Amino acid sequence: MQTYSEVLKVTEEDLDELDHVNNVRYVEWIQEISKKHWIKATTPQIRDEVVWVVKNHNISYHRSAKLGDTLQLNTYIQETKGPLSIRIVEIKDNKTNNLIVKACTEWCLLDAKTFRPKRVPESVQKLFQE
């Protein structure tokens, strides 16, 4: 399984009225890191042929992140079945390694021209298993 990671620092723009990272920001980060992993692992030709859409997000919030915290975001594909891919995103405190958020997102692969579901090709699955 191939994991993609990045580190980011919480800024004022990430906060809600309780001075914690806003739940909507977590969803944005989950989508952004998923997209970056896809772009890093695939070619422009593959990205021209297919697109992903979210079918379901399941997000568990374990702790709060605050201004100045440094976060480690990790993502990987847990399972692929037919046109569906289950992607995990874990967001941890970079100092303590404590889990802050864990997301399990079900993505559906679509043909870029017809927007109809398309089985994830084995060649694409292999790109995320290395």
ChimeraX attribute file (.defattr): number of C-alpha atoms within 10 A of each C-alpha:
attribute: neighborCount
match mode: 1-to-1
recipient: residues
	/A:1	13
	/A:2	14
	/A:3	14
	/A:4	19
	/A:5	16
	/A:6	12
	/A:7	13
	/A:8	13
	/A:9	14
	/A:10	16
	/A:11	13
	/A:12	12
	/A:13	10
	/A:14	18
	/A:15	18
	/A:16	14
	/A:17	7
	/A:18	8
	/A:19	13
	/A:20	16
	/A:21	21
	/A:22	17
	/A:23	15
	/A:24	12
	/A:25	14
	/A:26	18
	/A:27	13
	/A:28	11
	/A:29	15
	/A:30	26
	/A:31	14
	/A:32	12
	/A:33	19
	/A:34	21
	/A:35	12
	/A:36	14
	/A:37	19
	/A:38	17
	/A:39	13
	/A:40	10
	/A:41	14
	/A:42	13
	/A:43	10
	/A:44	8
	/A:45	8
	/A:46	12
	/A:47	13
	/A:48	11
	/A:49	11
	/A:50	18
	/A:51	18
	/A:52	20
	/A:53	13
	/A:54	13
	/A:55	12
	/A:56	12
	/A:57	15
	/A:58	10
	/A:59	18
	/A:60	13
	/A:61	13
	/A:62	13
	/A:63	13
	/A:64	15
	/A:65	22
	/A:66	19
	/A:67	15
	/A:68	11
	/A:69	16
	/A:70	17
	/A:71	23
	/A:72	20
	/A:73	21
	/A:74	20
	/A:75	23
	/A:76	20
	/A:77	22
	/A:78	15
	/A:79	13
	/A:80	18
	/A:81	10
	/A:82	12
	/A:83	16
	/A:84	22
	/A:85	22
	/A:86	17
	/A:87	19
	/A:88	21
	/A:89	24
	/A:90	20
	/A:91	26
	/A:92	22
	/A:93	19
	/A:94	16
	/A:95	10
	/A:96	8
	/A:97	11
	/A:98	14
	/A:99	18
	/A:100	17
	/A:101	21
	/A:102	21
	/A:103	19
	/A:104	19
	/A:105	23
	/A:106	20
	/A:107	19
	/A:108	23
	/A:109	22
	/A:110	20
	/A:111	15
	/A:112	16
	/A:113	10
	/A:114	9
	/A:115	13
	/A:116	13
	/A:117	18
	/A:118	17
	/A:119	15
	/A:120	18
	/A:121	12
	/A:122	9
	/A:123	8
	/A:124	13
	/A:125	15
	/A:126	12
	/A:127	14
	/A:128	18
	/A:129	12
	/A:130	9
